[in-house]
Amino acid sequence: MAKSNDPLREADTVSTQILERPETKDADTGPEMFHYVRKEKIAESAVMGTYVIALCGDKFPVTKTPKPGSPVCPACKEIYDAMKH
């Protein structure tokens, strides 16, 4: 069978994959940490893409759910612990 010069015909034989783009951070920010934010703002941010403000003052959209044992922002933890007393 002769090779076709039709690029669409050749594309039929090429497999495609969907790659998820990992969330990137600047190299000097260290490991990704999770922050304390207002509970009622989490779902809204995750669905609408609105920004939340963490206890430490960082602003960001919620894109991930922390798993048990995930690293927590030390500033958020300190403020949260002070609020409990």
Buried (B, 14 or more C-beta within 10 A) or exposed (E): EEEEEEEEEEEEEEEEEEEEEEEEEEEEEEEEBBBBBEEEBEEEBBEEEEEBEBBBEBEEEBEEEEEEEEEBBEBBBEBBEEEEE
